[in-house]
Amino acid sequence: MKDKCGIVGINSNLDKDVSSFVYYGLYALQHRGQESAGIATFDGGKMHSHIGVGLLTDAFKDFDFNFLPGNRAIGHVRYSTTGDSKLENSQPFLTTLNGKNMAIAHNGDIVNSPSLRCELIKEGYEFTSDTDSEVLLYLIKKEHEKTNDFILTIERVVEKIVGSYSIVILIDDKLYALRDPAGIKPLAIAKNNQDYIIATETVAFDVIGAKHVRDVEPGEIVYFENNKLKSYKVKVANSIKNAHCVFEYVYFARPDSVMNGKNVYKTRLNIGKHLYDEYKIDADIVVPVPDSSIPATIGYSRASKIPYAEGLIKNRYVGRTFIMPTQEERSIAVKLKINPIKSEVKGKKIVLIDDSIVRGTTSQSLVKILKEAGAKEIHMLIGCPPIVAPCYYGISMASKKELIAANNTVNQMKEMLGVETLGYLSIESLVESIGIPFDKLCLGCINEDYPTNVPPII
């Protein structure tokens, strides 16, 4: 699975350049996007920007930050869920807005972007990318030409778009941020002396020494005047219930983040505890699939008193998009990424904990690796319920026909994976682990109950 993006915005009341601080914030969000990165700044008279493909360090290799002056800035790291991985799709996107410069960076997925794109093309707008984020850019430009009022512009744009989005926008020296009315995508605010910072996750604040103030509320526009935070809630938000993405807690967010008031690490510890409540396995060791499953494995180990063991070691220098053309090479690629510690697993009955199973191919490979290393038994426990449907809100999952849990029973999957036990966490326990009420979460990929209209599921 891939999540779409991470975004950062900084509004400083001091006469200083902030682009390097945006860079550090994006570095903390690198897990959210490794295909491209970019930063846009405003120096009081001119907009400056730099974008590049690859990791943040690749995109800004040998870059001189003196070329990004200004005390207002936004930044972006990208994974593609709409649009290919190429420079033209890198953000922030820039345009003009009634004589002013505008830059935009977006995390999420606009479900109805194809039809909106067609309308905009008919009206003469020329696209340089194939992303839904550029659709947002031109929708804003179009509506602002009618209103010349930015808050009213956003109000009208929100009424037209369907999907998930957290957005930072720079219009000359004015920084705006917006979160979708259901709050599917996270967005938070921090302060550091005379600086306000907006970011997808609170870990971006920690690295630059800023104090987390609060989340941006679902449907809220925040902006800054005289270095004071201003707020406006779009009217449509009053009729839309919250639907925070469960996979932020299960997998995507860094465990040291706080999201919607909930500590992600504690949530994952709770997941492990609830896995033990539901599956009391007689085993010698508990082993995580590194890295996102480590806290849940610790939680299971503490609850069960079964020793925690690092039976699998992850090679952190192999990219997440590593692709090989043949099955033999794909098998090698898995072993390049994860290798067993044979002395830890040989002859052992293992509880193997992972956060999720999508297609099942990686899980099959991991089980095979452990069996070849001499594991006696493998009892695989999954920290979320079965994924039976795609996500339409910025998480790149397989189509329904490719999802192993959508097309097989748990017993069938157990046989396919070659494990002694296959157990999924229940929806009730997942919700309890997160600590947010069921009706305020998006569980669409688990129960096909989506918070917005979506295309036909295939």
C-alpha positions as semicolon CSV with decimal commas, in nm:
position;residue;x (nm);y (nm);z (nm)
1;M;0,000;0,000;0,000
2;K;0,101;0,358;-0,056
3;D;-0,036;0,672;0,101
4;K;-0,048;0,978;-0,116
5;C;0,155;1,262;0,038
6;G;0,286;1,470;0,322
7;I;0,254;1,850;0,337
8;V;0,409;2,130;0,543
9;G;0,340;2,504;0,559
10;I;0,517;2,775;0,764
11;N;0,401;3,130;0,838
12;S;0,668;3,333;1,018
13;N;0,626;3,682;1,155
14;L;1,003;3,725;1,159
15;D;1,228;3,849;0,882
16;K;1,393;3,515;0,810
17;D;1,400;3,242;0,548
18;V;1,197;2,934;0,642
19;S;1,255;2,699;0,347
20;S;1,511;2,490;0,535
21;F;1,261;2,436;0,818
22;V;1,003;2,316;0,566
23;Y;1,271;2,078;0,436
24;Y;1,329;1,935;0,784
25;G;0,955;1,899;0,837
26;L;0,923;1,712;0,508
27;Y;1,214;1,491;0,609
28;A;1,007;1,377;0,908
29;L;0,724;1,295;0,666
30;Q;0,939;1,107;0,413
31;H;0,747;0,784;0,490
32;R;0,439;0,941;0,331
33;G;0,596;1,000;-0,009
34;Q;0,916;0,897;-0,183
35;E;0,849;0,973;-0,550
36;S;0,906;1,349;-0,552
37;A;0,942;1,653;-0,332
38;G;0,915;2,029;-0,359
39;I;0,907;2,362;-0,176
40;A;0,760;2,702;-0,270
41;T;0,836;3,029;-0,086
42;F;0,736;3,395;-0,102
43;D;0,996;3,662;-0,020
44;G;0,770;3,967;-0,008
45;G;0,781;4,033;-0,381
46;K;0,833;3,710;-0,568
47;M;0,739;3,341;-0,551
48;H;1,025;3,090;-0,563
49;S;1,004;2,713;-0,601
50;H;1,207;2,400;-0,644
51;I;1,083;2,046;-0,722
52;G;1,258;1,718;-0,793
53;V;1,196;1,346;-0,825
54;G;1,291;1,075;-0,577
55;L;1,354;1,109;-0,206
56;L;1,378;1,452;-0,048
57;T;1,757;1,420;-0,039
58;D;1,758;1,337;-0,411
59;A;1,523;1,620;-0,504
60;F;1,737;1,873;-0,312
61;K;2,082;1,723;-0,369
62;D;2,343;2,003;-0,377
63;F;2,059;2,259;-0,366
64;D;2,137;2,604;-0,224
65;F;1,845;2,711;-0,002
66;N;1,942;3,075;-0,059
67;F;1,745;3,032;-0,382
68;L;1,428;2,980;-0,173
69;P;1,411;3,301;0,031
70;G;1,105;3,415;0,225
71;N;0,924;3,384;0,556
72;R;0,620;3,207;0,407
73;A;0,658;2,861;0,253
74;I;0,486;2,532;0,173
75;G;0,631;2,191;0,091
76;H;0,527;1,848;-0,033
77;V;0,647;1,487;-0,054
78;R;0,455;1,263;-0,294
79;Y;0,331;0,915;-0,360
80;S;0,110;0,890;-0,667
81;T;-0,245;0,758;-0,645
82;T;-0,353;0,965;-0,945
83;G;-0,090;1,053;-1,204
84;D;0,239;0,891;-1,291
85;S;0,566;0,930;-1,106
86;K;0,728;1,209;-1,307
87;L;0,859;1,560;-1,256
88;E;0,549;1,724;-1,411
89;N;0,338;1,573;-1,132
90;S;0,562;1,702;-0,854
91;Q;0,423;1,961;-0,614
92;P;0,374;2,238;-0,512
93;F;0,188;2,352;-0,826
94;L;0,211;2,721;-0,913
95;T;-0,019;2,961;-1,097
96;T;-0,137;3,322;-1,077
97;L;-0,455;3,439;-0,907
98;N;-0,586;3,781;-1,003
99;G;-0,236;3,923;-1,032
100;K;-0,099;3,733;-0,731
101;N;0,117;3,422;-0,716
102;M;-0,037;3,101;-0,585
103;A;0,122;2,768;-0,486
104;I;-0,070;2,462;-0,367
105;A;0,024;2,127;-0,212
106;H;-0,232;1,852;-0,158
107;N;-0,258;1,524;0,033
108;G;-0,553;1,302;-0,056
109;D;-0,760;1,197;-0,353
110;I;-1,042;1,380;-0,531
111;V;-1,285;1,105;-0,635
112;N;-1,463;1,312;-0,900
113;S;-1,148;1,471;-1,046
114;P;-1,186;1,304;-1,392
115;S;-1,521;1,475;-1,461
116;L;-1,398;1,805;-1,314
117;R;-1,086;1,787;-1,531
118;C;-1,299;1,737;-1,845
119;E;-1,508;2,043;-1,758
120;L;-1,200;2,257;-1,699
121;I;-1,038;2,146;-2,026
122;K;-1,357;2,239;-2,215
123;E;-1,334;2,583;-2,055
124;G;-0,979;2,629;-2,184
125;Y;-0,761;2,532;-1,887
126;E;-0,438;2,363;-1,993
127;F;-0,298;2,091;-1,768
128;T;0,072;2,012;-1,739
129;S;0,020;1,709;-1,512
130;D;-0,225;1,420;-1,482
131;T;-0,292;1,467;-1,109
132;D;-0,609;1,558;-0,924
133;S;-0,409;1,824;-0,736
134;E;-0,382;2,037;-1,051
135;V;-0,760;2,003;-1,088
136;L;-0,788;2,166;-0,744
137;L;-0,550;2,441;-0,852
138;Y;-0,763;2,538;-1,153
139;L;-1,093;2,502;-0,969
140;I;-0,967;2,757;-0,718
141;K;-0,845;2,984;-0,997
142;K;-1,180;2,959;-1,179
143;E;-1,396;3,030;-0,873
144;H;-1,173;3,313;-0,753
145;E;-1,215;3,494;-1,084
146;K;-1,588;3,506;-1,004
147;T;-1,567;3,607;-0,638
148;N;-1,230;3,776;-0,574
149;D;-1,284;3,650;-0,217
150;F;-1,063;3,358;-0,121
151;I;-1,275;3,220;0,165
152;L;-1,586;3,225;-0,056
153;T;-1,379;3,066;-0,333
154;I;-1,283;2,774;-0,108
155;E;-1,643;2,742;0,011
156;R;-1,756;2,698;-0,350
157;V;-1,473;2,461;-0,442
158;V;-1,554;2,237;-0,144
159;E;-1,912;2,214;-0,267
160;K;-1,786;2,082;-0,603
161;I;-1,526;1,825;-0,498
162;V;-1,578;1,478;-0,352
163;G;-1,301;1,293;-0,172
164;S;-1,026;1,343;0,081
165;Y;-0,791;1,636;0,108
166;S;-0,560;1,828;0,332
167;I;-0,423;2,129;0,148
168;V;-0,175;2,411;0,209
169;I;-0,197;2,715;-0,018
170;L;0,036;3,012;-0,046
171;I;-0,103;3,328;-0,211
172;D;0,185;3,573;-0,207
173;D;0,242;3,628;0,167
174;K;-0,084;3,463;0,286
175;L;-0,077;3,100;0,402
176;Y;-0,402;2,903;0,404
177;A;-0,472;2,542;0,506
178;L;-0,784;2,335;0,452
179;R;-0,901;1,992;0,568
180;D;-1,184;1,799;0,402
181;P;-1,526;1,816;0,575
182;A;-1,510;1,450;0,686
183;G;-1,157;1,487;0,821
184;I;-1,044;1,178;0,630
185;K;-0,691;1,311;0,591
186;P;-0,498;1,443;0,894
187;L;-0,372;1,799;0,937
188;A;-0,236;1,974;1,245
189;I;-0,115;2,315;1,367
190;A;0,188;2,405;1,579
191;K;0,359;2,720;1,700
192;N;0,723;2,806;1,765
193;N;0,773;3,160;1,896
194;Q;0,667;3,380;1,601
195;D;0,615;3,090;1,361
196;Y;0,299;2,892;1,285
197;I;0,346;2,553;1,123
198;I;0,092;2,334;0,944
199;A;0,172;1,968;0,873
200;T;0,019;1,631;0,796
201;E;0,166;1,475;1,111
202;T;0,290;1,611;1,441
203;V;0,635;1,450;1,391
204;A;0,710;1,736;1,152
205;F;0,672;1,976;1,447
206;D;0,899;1,777;1,678
207;V;1,197;1,793;1,443
208;I;1,193;2,174;1,426
209;G;1,106;2,227;1,794
210;A;0,750;2,353;1,746
211;K;0,469;2,285;1,993
212;H;0,157;2,108;1,868
213;V;-0,140;2,340;1,925
214;R;-0,433;2,141;1,782
215;D;-0,566;1,963;1,475
216;V;-0,721;2,150;1,188
217;E;-1,089;2,063;1,228
218;P;-1,277;1,880;0,950
219;G;-1,402;2,140;0,703
220;E;-1,193;2,417;0,860
221;I;-0,994;2,679;0,673
222;V;-0,712;2,827;0,880
223;Y;-0,514;3,135;0,779
224;F;-0,300;3,404;0,939
225;E;-0,339;3,780;0,981
226;N;-0,096;3,990;1,186
227;N;0,056;3,660;1,301
228;K;-0,275;3,554;1,454
229;L;-0,445;3,232;1,357
230;K;-0,784;3,286;1,196
231;S;-1,045;3,020;1,127
232;Y;-1,348;2,965;0,906
233;K;-1,556;2,648;0,882
234;V;-1,716;2,570;0,545
235;K;-2,093;2,539;0,568
236;V;-2,113;2,193;0,410
237;A;-1,910;2,054;0,703
238;N;-2,212;2,097;0,929
239;S;-2,396;1,821;0,744
240;I;-2,106;1,574;0,701
241;K;-1,998;1,336;0,977
242;N;-1,632;1,276;1,062
243;A;-1,462;0,981;0,891
244;H;-1,099;0,965;1,003
245;C;-0,894;0,707;0,812
246;V;-0,826;0,396;1,024
247;F;-0,516;0,309;0,825
248;E;-0,337;0,618;0,949
249;Y;-0,343;0,445;1,290
250;V;-0,282;0,091;1,166
251;Y;0,000;0,158;0,921
252;F;0,069;0,495;0,761
253;A;0,134;0,746;1,036
254;R;0,464;0,739;1,218
255;P;0,413;0,586;1,565
256;D;0,547;0,901;1,731
257;S;0,265;1,111;1,584
258;V;-0,050;1,228;1,759
259;M;-0,351;1,226;1,527
260;N;-0,703;1,351;1,600
261;G;-0,601;1,363;1,965
262;K;-0,490;0,998;1,972
263;N;-0,135;0,872;2,022
264;V;-0,052;0,643;1,729
265;Y;0,201;0,435;1,923
266;K;-0,048;0,369;2,203
267;T;-0,310;0,271;1,945
268;R;-0,074;0,009;1,802
269;L;0,013;-0,122;2,150
270;N;-0,363;-0,156;2,207
271;I;-0,398;-0,346;1,879
272;G;-0,144;-0,599;2,003
273;K;-0,321;-0,636;2,338
274;H;-0,656;-0,693;2,165
275;L;-0,496;-0,948;1,931
276;Y;-0,396;-1,145;2,241
277;D;-0,748;-1,112;2,384
278;E;-0,885;-1,264;2,062
279;Y;-0,604;-1,513;1,983
280;K;-0,427;-1,679;2,276
281;I;-0,157;-1,876;2,096
282;D;0,081;-2,129;2,255
283;A;0,411;-2,004;2,113
284;D;0,779;-1,956;2,195
285;I;0,831;-1,605;2,052
286;V;0,635;-1,311;1,905
287;V;0,790;-1,165;1,588
288;P;0,691;-0,843;1,404
289;V;0,692;-0,787;1,030
290;P;0,915;-0,476;1,044
291;D;0,868;-0,187;1,090
292;S;0,506;-0,072;1,132
293;S;0,402;-0,387;1,323
294;I;0,662;-0,351;1,599
295;P;0,440;-0,166;1,852
296;A;0,152;-0,416;1,807
297;T;0,398;-0,701;1,857
298;I;0,525;-0,540;2,177
299;G;0,162;-0,506;2,291
300;Y;0,095;-0,876;2,223
301;S;0,417;-0,980;2,397
302;R;0,337;-0,775;2,709
303;A;-0,016;-0,914;2,729
304;S;0,081;-1,275;2,659
305;K;0,418;-1,283;2,844
306;I;0,560;-1,453;2,534
307;P;0,909;-1,313;2,458
308;Y;0,941;-1,052;2,184
309;A;1,200;-1,145;1,922
310;E;1,342;-0,976;1,613
311;G;1,313;-1,275;1,386
312;L;1,312;-1,065;1,069
313;I;1,552;-0,785;0,985
314;K;1,460;-0,516;0,733
315;N;1,714;-0,374;0,488
316;R;1,628;-0,003;0,501
317;Y;1,834;0,075;0,192
318;V;1,602;-0,103;-0,052
319;G;1,336;0,128;-0,195
320;R;0,969;0,060;-0,136
321;T;0,907;0,064;-0,513
322;F;1,165;-0,207;-0,588
323;I;1,030;-0,403;-0,890
324;M;1,175;-0,709;-1,062
325;P;1,052;-0,851;-1,395
326;T;1,060;-1,227;-1,318
327;Q;0,924;-1,437;-1,030
328;E;1,276;-1,553;-0,941
329;E;1,399;-1,193;-0,922
330;R;1,089;-1,086;-0,725
331;S;1,174;-1,359;-0,476
332;I;1,526;-1,218;-0,450
333;A;1,381;-0,868;-0,401
334;V;1,180;-0,982;-0,096
335;K;1,494;-1,137;0,054
336;L;1,685;-0,816;-0,013
337;K;1,424;-0,629;0,188
338;I;1,374;-0,875;0,477
339;N;1,604;-1,148;0,604
340;P;1,553;-1,390;0,895
341;I;1,774;-1,433;1,201
342;K;1,796;-1,811;1,185
343;S;1,923;-1,853;1,540
344;E;1,610;-1,678;1,670
345;V;1,347;-1,864;1,468
346;K;1,487;-2,217;1,417
347;G;1,271;-2,478;1,589
348;K;1,041;-2,212;1,736
349;K;0,665;-2,178;1,743
350;I;0,617;-1,820;1,624
351;V;0,337;-1,566;1,652
352;L;0,403;-1,347;1,345
353;I;0,227;-1,009;1,359
354;D;0,162;-0,785;1,059
355;D;-0,051;-0,472;1,026
356;S;-0,244;-0,586;0,715
357;I;-0,264;-0,821;0,419
358;V;-0,349;-0,675;0,077
359;R;-0,270;-0,913;-0,210
360;G;-0,106;-1,172;0,013
361;T;0,208;-1,215;-0,199
362;T;0,443;-1,052;0,054
363;S;0,291;-1,255;0,338
364;Q;0,348;-1,579;0,143
365;S;0,710;-1,483;0,087
366;L;0,768;-1,400;0,454
367;V;0,618;-1,728;0,570
368;K;0,838;-1,915;0,323
369;I;1,147;-1,729;0,447
370;L;1,070;-1,821;0,810
371;K;0,995;-2,185;0,723
372;E;1,321;-2,213;0,530
373;A;1,498;-2,067;0,836
374;G;1,362;-2,358;1,043
375;A;1,051;-2,215;1,210
376;K;0,847;-2,502;1,361
377;E;0,506;-2,330;1,352
378;I;0,384;-1,991;1,227
379;H;0,069;-1,836;1,370
380;M;0,001;-1,518;1,173
381;L;-0,205;-1,242;1,334
382;I;-0,314;-0,928;1,152
383;G;-0,365;-0,595;1,331
384;C;-0,675;-0,495;1,134
385;P;-0,982;-0,669;0,990
386;P;-0,969;-0,815;0,636
387;I;-0,934;-0,559;0,355
388;V;-1,221;-0,643;0,120
389;A;-1,256;-0,326;-0,091
390;P;-1,038;-0,053;-0,244
391;C;-0,968;0,287;-0,094
392;Y;-1,071;0,596;-0,291
393;Y;-0,921;0,856;-0,058
394;G;-0,547;0,854;-0,125
395;I;-0,431;0,505;-0,027
396;S;-0,319;0,306;-0,328
397;M;-0,458;-0,043;-0,277
398;A;-0,533;-0,322;-0,523
399;S;-0,864;-0,351;-0,705
400;K;-1,120;-0,576;-0,537
401;K;-1,038;-0,871;-0,763
402;E;-0,674;-0,853;-0,646
403;L;-0,753;-0,832;-0,272
404;I;-0,692;-1,173;-0,118
405;A;-0,951;-1,127;0,160
406;A;-1,221;-1,017;-0,085
407;N;-1,203;-1,344;-0,275
408;N;-1,117;-1,607;-0,013
409;T;-1,229;-1,724;0,330
410;V;-0,990;-1,702;0,624
411;N;-0,940;-2,081;0,609
412;Q;-0,860;-2,061;0,237
413;M;-0,610;-1,783;0,300
414;K;-0,452;-1,982;0,583
415;E;-0,391;-2,268;0,342
416;M;-0,259;-2,033;0,072
417;L;-0,015;-1,871;0,315
418;G;0,094;-2,201;0,468
419;V;0,044;-2,102;0,832
420;E;-0,093;-2,291;1,132
421;T;-0,316;-1,998;1,233
422;L;-0,444;-1,691;1,052
423;G;-0,629;-1,444;1,270
424;Y;-0,758;-1,095;1,194
425;L;-0,838;-0,832;1,455
426;S;-1,212;-0,762;1,477
427;I;-1,360;-0,428;1,376
428;E;-1,482;-0,376;1,733
429;S;-1,133;-0,424;1,876
430;L;-0,975;-0,198;1,613
431;V;-1,218;0,081;1,697
432;E;-1,157;0,034;2,068
433;S;-0,780;0,036;2,011
434;I;-0,798;0,371;1,831
435;G;-1,034;0,524;2,086
436;I;-1,249;0,713;1,835
437;P;-1,619;0,621;1,799
438;F;-1,712;0,386;1,516
439;D;-1,928;0,650;1,344
440;K;-1,635;0,894;1,326
441;L;-1,400;0,661;1,137
442;C;-1,365;0,568;0,769
443;L;-1,373;0,187;0,743
444;G;-1,463;0,174;0,374
445;C;-1,188;-0,070;0,276
446;I;-1,304;-0,303;0,554
447;N;-1,685;-0,280;0,544
448;E;-1,749;-0,101;0,209
449;D;-1,932;0,177;0,395
450;Y;-1,771;0,485;0,239
451;P;-1,823;0,840;0,370
452;T;-1,875;0,981;0,017
453;N;-2,002;0,864;-0,319
454;V;-1,746;0,642;-0,491
455;P;-1,710;0,485;-0,836
456;P;-1,841;0,129;-0,893
457;I;-1,619;-0,113;-0,703
458;I;-1,417;-0,348;-0,927
